[in-house]
Amino acid sequence: MTEKKKRTIHYSFKATPEEDAIIQKKMKTFGITNQSAFIRAMALNGYVLKLDLPELHDAVRLMGSLSNNVNQIARRLNAHGSIFETEIDDITDRQKELRTILSSILHRLDQIQH
């Protein structure tokens, strides 16, 4: 059963135009277009947390690149029985870069105050 189908209880409240303007402004600030999801998050959590972590996108891209390299090496190893030393060096360098990016993300997450 989907989350939407599990939600069977309806809540409703009235707001002044000023309150609505504040709600709409906060939704826009967080890039949220679903008013129900926004109000549910605020009611359940007391806050909305939007993480802007471009490093995470870099890490995902780098992991995809690493996976492709490992697959290429595995294919070459299975076909020819050998690989180039530079390929291993490249993977090692990318792993170090990935570790640095992930450490930066963890550091930024540690800085978030509740």
N, CA, C and O atoms as a DFTB+ gen file, in Angstrom:
456 C
 N C O
     1  1       0.844      -1.175       0.000
     2  2       0.000       0.000       0.000
     3  2       0.892       1.242       0.000
     4  3       1.841       1.322       0.779
     5  1       0.593       2.206      -0.865
     6  2       1.398       3.415      -0.941
     7  2       1.145       4.309       0.264
     8  3       0.129       4.193       0.948
     9  1       2.102       5.208       0.506
    10  2       1.959       6.148       1.630
    11  2       0.691       6.971       1.479
    12  3      -0.008       7.229       2.458
    13  1       0.391       7.386       0.243
    14  2      -0.785       8.220       0.016
    15  2      -2.069       7.482       0.413
    16  3      -2.977       8.075       0.995
    17  1      -2.133       6.198       0.096
    18  2      -3.331       5.418       0.421
    19  2      -3.434       5.138       1.912
    20  3      -4.533       4.929       2.426
    21  1      -2.297       5.130       2.619
    22  2      -2.314       4.895       4.062
    23  2      -2.854       6.108       4.813
    24  3      -3.354       5.983       5.931
    25  1      -2.753       7.268       4.199
    26  2      -3.191       8.500       4.856
    27  2      -4.687       8.680       4.631
    28  3      -5.122       9.159       3.584
    29  1      -5.454       8.291       5.625
    30  2      -6.910       8.338       5.485
    31  2      -7.560       9.421       6.349
    32  3      -8.749       9.701       6.197
    33  1      -6.794      10.024       7.246
    34  2      -7.348      11.048       8.138
    35  2      -7.030      12.417       7.557
    36  3      -5.886      12.710       7.210
    37  1      -8.056      13.246       7.458
    38  2      -7.908      14.568       6.868
    39  2      -7.852      15.618       7.970
    40  3      -8.673      15.610       8.887
    41  1      -6.883      16.517       7.876
    42  2      -6.796      17.659       8.783
    43  2      -7.098      18.911       7.979
    44  3      -6.769      19.000       6.796
    45  1      -7.718      19.862       8.624
    46  2      -8.041      21.106       7.963
    47  2      -7.906      22.238       8.967
    48  3      -8.252      22.084      10.138
    49  1      -7.402      23.380       8.503
    50  2      -7.334      24.549       9.369
    51  2      -7.445      25.794       8.510
    52  3      -7.196      25.759       7.305
    53  1      -7.815      26.878       9.138
    54  2      -7.943      28.153       8.448
    55  2      -6.764      29.032       8.802
    56  3      -6.203      28.943       9.894
    57  1      -6.397      29.888       7.850
    58  2      -5.283      30.814       8.052
    59  2      -5.684      32.183       7.519
    60  3      -6.522      32.296       6.624
    61  1      -5.078      33.212       8.077
    62  2      -5.297      34.566       7.565
    63  2      -4.477      34.727       6.284
    64  3      -3.570      33.936       6.024
    65  1      -4.788      35.736       5.494
    66  2      -3.962      35.975       4.299
    67  2      -2.482      36.187       4.644
    68  3      -1.597      35.772       3.895
    69  1      -2.231      36.827       5.768
    70  2      -0.841      37.058       6.185
    71  2      -0.144      35.729       6.523
    72  3       1.005      35.503       6.143
    73  1      -0.860      34.863       7.242
    74  2      -0.308      33.547       7.582
    75  2      -0.073      32.719       6.318
    76  3       0.939      32.030       6.190
    77  1      -1.026      32.799       5.388
    78  2      -0.856      32.072       4.118
    79  2       0.368      32.575       3.370
    80  3       1.113      31.780       2.795
    81  1       0.584      33.876       3.371
    82  2       1.752      34.439       2.687
    83  2       3.040      33.901       3.302
    84  3       3.995      33.603       2.586
    85  1       3.066      33.776       4.624
    86  2       4.248      33.246       5.313
    87  2       4.451      31.780       4.945
    88  3       5.573      31.359       4.662
    89  1       3.374      31.004       4.949
    90  2       3.468      29.581       4.581
    91  2       3.989      29.444       3.159
    92  3       4.893      28.651       2.896
    93  1       3.413      30.221       2.240
    94  2       3.839      30.145       0.841
    95  2       5.298      30.557       0.679
    96  3       6.037      29.953      -0.099
    97  1       5.713      31.590       1.419
    98  2       7.106      32.055       1.344
    99  2       8.060      30.969       1.851
   100  3       9.101      30.724       1.240
   101  1       7.710      30.321       2.964
   102  2       8.562      29.256       3.507
   103  2       8.618      28.067       2.559
   104  3       9.678      27.470       2.372
   105  1       7.477      27.719       1.958
   106  2       7.473      26.617       0.997
   107  2       8.397      26.947      -0.178
   108  3       9.170      26.098      -0.622
   109  1       8.314      28.159      -0.667
   110  2       9.147      28.573      -1.798
   111  2      10.628      28.558      -1.413
   112  3      11.477      28.150      -2.206
   113  1      10.930      29.002      -0.200
   114  2      12.316      29.011       0.282
   115  2      12.911      27.611       0.270
   116  3      14.076      27.422      -0.079
   117  1      12.102      26.633       0.655
   118  2      12.582      25.251       0.711
   119  2      12.374      24.493      -0.590
   120  3      12.753      23.327      -0.703
   121  1      11.775      25.148      -1.566
   122  2      11.555      24.486      -2.847
   123  2      10.495      23.406      -2.781
   124  3      10.529      22.446      -3.552
   125  1       9.555      23.558      -1.865
   126  2       8.491      22.571      -1.689
   127  2       7.236      23.091      -2.376
   128  3       6.811      24.220      -2.131
   129  1       6.646      22.272      -3.232
   130  2       5.437      22.677      -3.933
   131  2       4.196      21.977      -3.392
   132  3       3.075      22.405      -3.668
   133  1       4.381      20.921      -2.637
   134  2       3.259      20.162      -2.093
   135  2       2.937      20.705      -0.697
   136  3       3.652      20.434       0.268
   137  1       1.854      21.472      -0.610
   138  2       1.500      22.112       0.647
   139  2       1.200      21.091       1.745
   140  3       1.559      21.294       2.904
   141  1       0.549      20.009       1.378
   142  2       0.231      18.967       2.352
   143  2       1.505      18.375       2.948
   144  3       1.594      18.184       4.161
   145  1       2.484      18.087       2.104
   146  2       3.751      17.521       2.588
   147  2       4.478      18.513       3.489
   148  3       5.067      18.125       4.498
   149  1       4.435      19.793       3.126
   150  2       5.097      20.821       3.927
   151  2       4.451      20.918       5.311
   152  3       5.144      20.902       6.328
   153  1       3.140      21.019       5.341
   154  2       2.451      21.173       6.625
   155  2       2.614      19.917       7.468
   156  3       2.761      20.006       8.687
   157  1       2.589      18.740       6.831
   158  2       2.793      17.488       7.567
   159  2       4.195      17.465       8.190
   160  3       4.350      17.096       9.355
   161  1       5.205      17.855       7.424
   162  2       6.580      17.874       7.946
   163  2       6.710      18.846       9.115
   164  3       7.366      18.547      10.113
   165  1       6.085      19.998       8.982
   166  2       6.157      20.985      10.062
   167  2       5.438      20.482      11.311
   168  3       5.923      20.670      12.426
   169  1       4.287      19.846      11.127
   170  2       3.509      19.370      12.279
   171  2       4.207      18.193      12.965
   172  3       4.226      18.108      14.193
   173  1       4.773      17.297      12.173
   174  2       5.396      16.104      12.753
   175  2       6.793      16.371      13.300
   176  3       7.171      15.831      14.340
   177  1       7.557      17.202      12.600
   178  2       8.958      17.416      12.972
   179  2       9.214      18.761      13.634
   180  3      10.207      18.928      14.343
   181  1       8.335      19.707      13.410
   182  2       8.543      21.046      13.951
   183  2       9.438      21.900      13.080
   184  3       9.639      23.081      13.362
   185  1       9.979      21.314      12.026
   186  2      10.859      22.056      11.121
   187  2      10.974      21.310       9.805
   188  3      10.624      20.134       9.705
   189  1      11.468      22.009       8.805
   190  2      11.783      21.394       7.521
   191  2      13.274      21.596       7.307
   192  3      13.791      22.702       7.460
   193  1      13.945      20.534       6.957
   194  2      15.386      20.597       6.744
   195  2      15.667      20.355       5.275
   196  3      15.350      19.297       4.732
   197  1      16.267      21.347       4.641
   198  2      16.654      21.194       3.248
   199  2      18.173      21.249       3.205
   200  3      18.789      22.261       3.540
   201  1      18.754      20.148       2.788
   202  2      20.199      20.077       2.709
   203  2      20.645      20.443       1.299
   204  3      20.220      19.827       0.322
   205  1      21.494      21.438       1.208
   206  2      22.059      21.829      -0.072
   207  2      23.501      21.339      -0.067
   208  3      24.403      22.034       0.400
   209  1      23.706      20.141      -0.589
   210  2      25.021      19.513      -0.565
   211  2      25.459      19.158      -1.987
   212  3      25.315      18.011      -2.410
   213  1      25.995      20.135      -2.724
   214  2      26.459      19.820      -4.076
   215  2      27.565      18.769      -4.065
   216  3      27.765      18.057      -5.049
   217  1      28.278      18.680      -2.948
   218  2      29.329      17.670      -2.837
   219  2      28.750      16.268      -2.953
   220  3      29.409      15.356      -3.453
   221  1      27.511      16.100      -2.490
   222  2      26.881      14.792      -2.562
   223  2      26.653      14.382      -4.012
   224  3      26.812      13.213      -4.364
   225  1      26.284      15.337      -4.843
   226  2      26.125      15.042      -6.268
   227  2      27.469      14.657      -6.883
   228  3      27.547      13.747      -7.708
   229  1      28.526      15.361      -6.472
   230  2      29.872      15.021      -6.957
   231  2      30.267      13.619      -6.517
   232  3      30.857      12.861      -7.286
   233  1      29.938      13.279      -5.272
   234  2      30.293      11.956      -4.750
   235  2      29.555      10.859      -5.520
   236  3      30.141       9.826      -5.846
   237  1      28.283      11.081      -5.806
   238  2      27.507      10.086      -6.552
   239  2      28.078       9.926      -7.956
   240  3      28.210       8.807      -8.451
   241  1      28.417      11.041      -8.596
   242  2      29.015      10.995      -9.934
   243  2      30.329      10.230      -9.899
   244  3      30.587       9.388     -10.759
   245  1      31.149      10.519      -8.918
   246  2      32.447       9.870      -8.795
   247  2      32.290       8.374      -8.520
   248  3      33.053       7.564      -9.046
   249  1      31.310       8.006      -7.703
   250  2      31.077       6.582      -7.443
   251  2      30.657       5.851      -8.714
   252  3      31.066       4.713      -8.943
   253  1      29.844       6.501      -9.536
   254  2      29.446       5.907     -10.807
   255  2      30.633       5.712     -11.721
   256  3      30.760       4.684     -12.386
   257  1      31.496       6.701     -11.750
   258  2      32.708       6.621     -12.567
   259  2      33.621       5.500     -12.076
   260  3      34.179       4.749     -12.875
   261  1      33.767       5.395     -10.765
   262  2      34.581       4.327     -10.188
   263  2      34.006       2.959     -10.528
   264  3      34.745       2.035     -10.871
   265  1      32.695       2.834     -10.433
   266  2      32.054       1.556     -10.760
   267  2      32.306       1.178     -12.211
   268  3      32.596       0.021     -12.515
   269  1      32.196       2.146     -13.097
   270  2      32.463       1.873     -14.509
   271  2      33.904       1.417     -14.713
   272  3      34.164       0.468     -15.453
   273  1      34.841       2.100     -14.050
   274  2      36.255       1.727     -14.186
   275  2      36.505       0.304     -13.674
   276  3      37.209      -0.478     -14.314
   277  1      35.934      -0.016     -12.537
   278  2      36.120      -1.358     -11.973
   279  2      35.533      -2.409     -12.914
   280  3      36.136      -3.462     -13.123
   281  1      34.356      -2.127     -13.485
   282  2      33.760      -3.074     -14.427
   283  2      34.623      -3.252     -15.676
   284  3      34.771      -4.368     -16.174
   285  1      35.188      -2.164     -16.179
   286  2      36.058      -2.250     -17.349
   287  2      37.309      -3.077     -17.035
   288  3      37.747      -3.890     -17.848
   289  1      37.871      -2.860     -15.857
   290  2      39.057      -3.615     -15.454
   291  2      38.717      -5.095     -15.312
   292  3      39.484      -5.957     -15.742
   293  1      37.568      -5.386     -14.711
   294  2      37.155      -6.787     -14.540
   295  2      36.982      -7.458     -15.902
   296  3      37.402      -8.601     -16.083
   297  1      36.370      -6.763     -16.859
   298  2      36.192      -7.331     -18.202
   299  2      37.535      -7.593     -18.868
   300  3      37.753      -8.646     -19.467
   301  1      38.436      -6.611     -18.752
   302  2      39.758      -6.762     -19.373
   303  2      40.537      -7.894     -18.711
   304  3      41.214      -8.669     -19.387
   305  1      40.436      -7.984     -17.392
   306  2      41.133      -9.030     -16.652
   307  2      40.602     -10.406     -17.048
   308  3      41.375     -11.347     -17.228
   309  1      39.284     -10.517     -17.181
   310  2      38.698     -11.794     -17.596
   311  2      39.070     -12.149     -19.037
   312  3      39.274     -13.321     -19.356
   313  1      39.156     -11.149     -19.898
   314  2      39.439     -11.404     -21.315
   315  2      40.925     -11.623     -21.581
   316  3      41.296     -12.495     -22.367
   317  1      41.780     -10.827     -20.921
   318  2      43.211     -10.845     -21.245
   319  2      44.105     -11.336     -20.116
   320  3      45.271     -11.658     -20.345
   321  1      43.577     -11.396     -18.912
   322  2      44.371     -11.878     -17.786
   323  2      45.310     -10.847     -17.186
   324  3      46.109     -11.176     -16.309
   325  1      45.225      -9.585     -17.650
   326  2      46.101      -8.548     -17.079
   327  2      45.427      -7.184     -17.178
   328  3      44.498      -6.982     -17.961
   329  1      45.919      -6.261     -16.367
   330  2      45.433      -4.875     -16.390
   331  2      46.625      -3.943     -16.334
   332  3      47.745      -4.365     -16.048
   333  1      46.379      -2.678     -16.607
   334  2      47.449      -1.686     -16.578
   335  2      47.593      -1.113     -15.166
   336  3      46.604      -0.908     -14.464
   337  1      48.820      -0.864     -14.770
   338  2      49.108      -0.275     -13.457
   339  2      48.440       1.097     -13.329
   340  3      47.994       1.470     -12.244
   341  1      48.370       1.838     -14.417
   342  2      47.769       3.180     -14.370
   343  2      46.287       3.120     -14.027
   344  3      45.750       4.058     -13.437
   345  1      45.620       2.026     -14.391
   346  2      44.203       1.897     -14.060
   347  2      44.004       1.763     -12.559
   348  3      43.072       2.338     -11.997
   349  1      44.864       1.018     -11.925
   350  2      44.794       0.870     -10.467
   351  2      45.102       2.213      -9.810
   352  3      44.436       2.601      -8.850
   353  1      46.108       2.921     -10.320
   354  2      46.453       4.235      -9.769
   355  2      45.284       5.206      -9.910
   356  3      45.004       5.985      -8.999
   357  1      44.603       5.157     -11.059
   358  2      43.460       6.036     -11.285
   359  2      42.349       5.748     -10.292
   360  3      41.757       6.674      -9.737
   361  1      42.062       4.490     -10.064
   362  2      41.016       4.122      -9.101
   363  2      41.404       4.552      -7.692
   364  3      40.567       5.055      -6.943
   365  1      42.660       4.358      -7.332
   366  2      43.133       4.775      -6.008
   367  2      42.978       6.276      -5.824
   368  3      42.553       6.737      -4.765
   369  1      43.326       7.042      -6.864
   370  2      43.191       8.506      -6.787
   371  2      41.728       8.911      -6.647
   372  3      41.402       9.802      -5.863
   373  1      40.861       8.270      -7.390
   374  2      39.429       8.597      -7.316
   375  2      38.843       8.203      -5.961
   376  3      37.962       8.890      -5.443
   377  1      39.324       7.108      -5.390
   378  2      38.857       6.716      -4.056
   379  2      39.266       7.765      -3.021
   380  3      38.485       8.099      -2.131
   381  1      40.484       8.278      -3.139
   382  2      40.938       9.330      -2.216
   383  2      40.083      10.582      -2.374
   384  3      39.719      11.219      -1.385
   385  1      39.762      10.936      -3.628
   386  2      38.914      12.097      -3.890
   387  2      37.522      11.889      -3.296
   388  3      36.954      12.799      -2.693
   389  1      36.986      10.696      -3.470
   390  2      35.668      10.372      -2.927
   391  2      35.685      10.450      -1.400
   392  3      34.756      10.982      -0.792
   393  1      36.729       9.925      -0.793
   394  2      36.856       9.971       0.665
   395  2      36.898      11.421       1.155
   396  3      36.298      11.746       2.180
   397  1      37.602      12.286       0.431
   398  2      37.689      13.698       0.796
   399  2      36.313      14.366       0.698
   400  3      35.918      15.116       1.591
   401  1      35.590      14.091      -0.385
   402  2      34.256      14.668      -0.566
   403  2      33.320      14.202       0.535
   404  3      32.602      15.011       1.122
   405  1      33.322      12.893       0.823
   406  2      32.432      12.367       1.863
   407  2      32.790      12.921       3.235
   408  3      31.899      13.171       4.047
   409  1      34.066      13.115       3.507
   410  2      34.480      13.713       4.781
   411  2      33.965      15.145       4.890
   412  3      33.536      15.580       5.959
   413  1      34.010      15.875       3.774
   414  2      33.500      17.244       3.752
   415  2      32.000      17.268       4.028
   416  3      31.515      18.123       4.769
   417  1      31.273      16.336       3.434
   418  2      29.828      16.258       3.662
   419  2      29.542      15.961       5.124
   420  3      28.693      16.611       5.735
   421  1      30.238      14.990       5.686
   422  2      30.031      14.653       7.098
   423  2      30.350      15.835       8.003
   424  3      29.655      16.065       8.992
   425  1      31.386      16.577       7.674
   426  2      31.755      17.755       8.465
   427  2      30.632      18.797       8.403
   428  3      30.266      19.378       9.425
   429  1      30.087      19.033       7.203
   430  2      28.994      19.998       7.065
   431  2      27.763      19.537       7.826
   432  3      27.074      20.354       8.438
   433  1      27.476      18.243       7.798
   434  2      26.321      17.724       8.528
   435  2      26.516      17.872      10.033
   436  3      25.558      18.132      10.761
   437  1      27.747      17.710      10.500
   438  2      28.029      17.895      11.924
   439  2      27.792      19.331      12.370
   440  3      27.509      19.580      13.542
   441  1      27.906      20.281      11.438
   442  2      27.757      21.695      11.771
   443  2      26.291      22.124      11.898
   444  3      25.999      23.205      12.410
   445  1      25.376      21.274      11.431
   446  2      23.956      21.607      11.488
   447  2      23.511      21.571      12.951
   448  3      23.727      20.591      13.663
   449  1      22.894      22.651      13.367
   450  2      22.412      22.721      14.741
   451  2      20.924      22.417      14.753
   452  3      20.176      22.853      13.878
   453  1      20.521      21.676      15.740
   454  2      19.099      21.280      15.842
   455  2      18.294      22.411      16.417
   456  3      17.081      22.283      16.585
